[in-house]
Amino acid sequence: EAATVEEFYRARYLYQLSAEGEAAESALRHFEEMLQRPGELQTAALREIVEFLDAIQELLGETPADASKLHAEFRALFDRFEELTHRAQTFMRGLQSTIELHGISVAAFLEYKNRLLDYLDRFLSELVMASSEISNRILALRLEDAVFELLTRQSLIDSIHDSAELHKRTRDRWMGQWAGFRRWFLGTATGVSQAEILRQRAREAIPALLYTVQTINDRRVSRSDRLADWQTLAMWFA
């Protein structure tokens, strides 16, 4: 690619990232992707989770179980579940800002309100039905230690540095992911499930939205704004 003799003789260096450098690069890329992901209440993800659980149940019924397919289904299940929960959290944070009218004009809020109410209502209906189906399938799946052992061996099948410690860490990760997935939909003996908490927060957002709309209409009718009154009073006092 050199066009001149000087460019030809110019020293060129090849740099290789260390393991720590690659980890930092990957973390920054993941950080940027997470910031850019839009907040959503994914009804499609709920249906896909049901399908993944059905596929896992079918694979577990085979003798012997196909380790490769089972590993792929569990990975797809947990990846989709993680996306569902993260985007739901992002959406609920953004929804609170919308309700409080932070960074959004009144006209834009009123235009957005009807679409948002329909969106929440559709998700709540889907969440109720899907949560029941998912919970039943989770209870039907009695995952024994042999299943996690199978997933662990499949995860480490190409590992050149397999060890007892790595084996245990990988196995604990699979068991932890499944326990977290169960807890999200089924809850615990002492607390409600995260799915129920999400449903409550989404349901509570509807009257909050309607109250905000009523407040806006009251301000338009009465031409009175308590915040503006306090600001004016503060300026007089100053």
N, C-alpha and C positions, 0 to 999 in steps of 0.2 A: 504493500500500500504506500510505500515511500515514493514521493514525487521528486525529491532532490537527494543529492549525495549526503547533505547534512542530516536529513531525516533518516536516511539509511543507517548512518553511523550512530545516531542517537540511541543511547541505552534504553531498553524497554524492560520493565520489571513486571513480574507476575506475582500477585499477592494471593495468599490463601488465608481464609478466615479460620480462626481457632474454633474449638467447640463452644467456648464461651461467646465468641463473636457471632457465631451462627444462632445461638440461643437468643442473644440480644436482638439480632435482626428479625428472627421469627416472632419474638415477643412484641416488637414495635409494629410489625405487620399485622399481628392479631389485634393489637390495641387500636390501630387505625380502622380495621374492619369493624370492630365492635362499636366504635364511635359513629360510623357511617350507617350501621344497620338501622332501618326504620323500625319504630315500635308498632307491633301488630298483635291482634288477638286472632291467632291462626286456627280457624275451624278446620281447615284442611289437614293440619298436623294431627288433630285429634283423631280423624278418620284413619290416617296413615298409621298411627300408633296401634289402633285396633287391628289393622291388617298385619302389622309386624308381629303382634302377639299371637294372632291366629297362625301365622307362618311358623313361629317358634314352637307353638303347641303341636303342630303337625310334624315338624322335624324331630321333636322329642319322642314322638310316638313310633318313629322308625327304629329298627334294630338291625345293625348298629346305627347310631345317630351320625349324620354327616357333619363332621367337625367343621369343615370349611364353610358350609352353608349356614350352620348354626352361628358360627363366629361372625359371619357377614350380617346376619339378621340382627344379632344383638348390637353390633356396632351401629347399624343403621337406626335401630330403635333409640339408642342413647343419644346419638347425634341429633335426631329429630326432636327428641324430648328436650335436649339442652337448648336448641333453637327456639322451641315453643316457649320455654320458661323465660329465657333472656328477653325475647321480643315482647312478651307480656309485661315483664317488669319495666321495660323501656316505655311501653305504651302507657302504663298506669302513671308513671312519673310525668309524662307529657300531658296526660289527661288532667292531672291535678293543676298543672300550670295553665291549661286552657280554662278550667273552671274558675281559677282565680284571676283570669284575664291578664296574665303576665305575658307581654310580648305579642298580643293579638288585639286588633281593633274590634270595636263593638260590632261594626257591620260584618266583619269577617266571622265573628263569633256567632251571630244570628244566622248567617248563611250556613255555617258549619254544624249548627246545633241539630237540625233535623237528620242530617246524614249520620251524625254521631249517635243519636238515640237509636236509630234503626240498626246501626252497626253493633251497639251494645246489646240490644234486644236479641239480635240473631245469634251473637256469640253465647249469650247466657242460655238460650234454648239448646244450642248445640252442646255446650259444656255439661249441662245437666244430663242429657242423654248419653253423651260419650263417656262421661265419668262413671256412670253406672255400668256401661259395657266394659270399660277398661278395668274397673274394680273387680268385676266378676271373672274376667280373664286372668287377672293377676292372682286371685285366690285359687283359680283352677290350676295355675302353674306352680307346682310344688318342686322347686328347683333344689335338687340334692347336691351334696358336695361334689359328686362325680361330674355334674354339669359345669361347675366352676373350674374343676380340674381340667376338663376338656377344653374350655375356653382359654385357660392359661397356657396349656401346651400348644394350642393353635396360635396364640399370640407370640410365643417364643420359638416357633418352629424354624425360623430363619436366624435366630440369634446365635452368634458365635461365642458369646461370653455368658452362656447360661450358668446360673448358680442357684443355690438354695435360697439365698437372700432375694435375688431377682425374681425367682419363682414365687416366693411368698408375697413380695410386693405387688406383682402383677395379679396374683390371685385375690389379694385384699382389695385391689382397685376394682376388679370385676364385682366382687361381693358388695363393695361400698356403693357402686353405681346402681346395682339392683336394689339395695336397701333404700337408697335415696329416691329411686323411681317409685317403689312401693309406698314410701312415706308421703310422697307428693299427692298420690291419689287416695290412699287409704288412711293416712294420718297415723297417730300413735294412740296408745292406751290412755295417754294423758292430754292429748291435744287433737284438734281438728286437722284435716288435711290441708295442704297448700291450695289444692284445687277449690276447696270450699272457701278458703280465705279470698282467693282471687274472685270467686263468684260473688262473695259479699261486697268486696270493694267495687266491682263493676256495677253491682245492683245499687249500691249507695251513691254512685256517681250520677245516676239518673235523676233523683230528686235534687241533687246538688246543682245539676245543670238547669233544671226547671226553676230552682230558686234564683239562680243567677239571671236567667231570662226575665223573671218577674221583677228583680231589682232594677234591671236595665229599663224595663217598661215604666216602673214607678218613677225613675229619675226623669224619663222623657215627659211623663205626664205632669209631674209636680215641678219639674225644672229645678229640683233641689238635689244637691250633691253634698253629703255629709263631709266627705274628704275635702271638697273645695271650701266648705264653710269653715272647717277647722284651719285650713291653710290661710284663709282670709283673716280669721280671728288672730292667728299667730302673727301674721304680718302687722295687723293693727297694734297688737301688744308690743311687738318689736319696735 
